[in-house]
Amino acid sequence: MKPYIKELIVVEGRHDSQRLKQYFDCDTIETSGTGISREILEQIRKAQETRGVILFTDPDSPGNRIRNLINKEISGCKNAFVQKENARTERKVGVEHAEEAILKEALANCVTYTERPQETITAQDMYELGLTGQENSAELRRKAGRLLHIGFGTAKTMRSRLNCLQITKEELRKVLETE
């Protein structure tokens, strides 16, 4: 018997839906790419009010744009992430290419973003921790994103996600010191 997921899962396309339904008893909404219509946004808003929503977009630039747009428009959505290296073929990247164990881990580690007026991580903190302005900054951000289950992004994107999750500089330092 497949595990049931209460929340509605927002994905980019039908192949993502098919892949998730292979392993989970779930319902999905497909954005059909980055050009999300008002109608789709309203479906997501209604689902968030009634069942909750998990955003599960591809680990690439279009996927991040979709995720950011929905998170700005609709508050309280959970976010599931897969690492790019765990969701790819030789030529393509996407949720549809991730294996069952990777999908289960991503959904088990959903995070909810909230808007907060006060930062826990500043641009200076990012620099001091080596997450920006260093030769290996991208690799450190990739490591932090993987260990915190928040995905990879630019320094600005990563800082925004860390602040939304209220991760402190000390907590982030501990994560970076692991492995």
Number of C-alpha atoms within 10 A of each C-alpha: 6 10 10 11 14 13 19 19 26 27 27 26 19 15 15 22 20 13 17 23 14 12 17 17 13 17 15 23 20 18 19 13 15 15 10 15 12 9 9 16 17 13 12 27 18 14 19 19 12 11 12 17 26 26 29 27 29 27 22 15 12 15 20 19 14 22 21 14 14 18 19 13 11 17 15 17 27 21 24 25 25 26 23 19 11 16 19 18 11 5 5 10 18 25 28 22 19 22 15 14 9 17 24 17 14 20 20 11 16 18 22 19 20 17 15 11 8 10 15 18 21 16 13 11 18 20 14 14 17 19 25 20 13 13 10 12 18 18 14 18 23 21 18 24 21 15 14 16 21 24 25 25 19 14 18 12 14 21 22 19 23 23 22 20 18 18 16 15 18 13 10 17 15 10 15 17 8 9 6
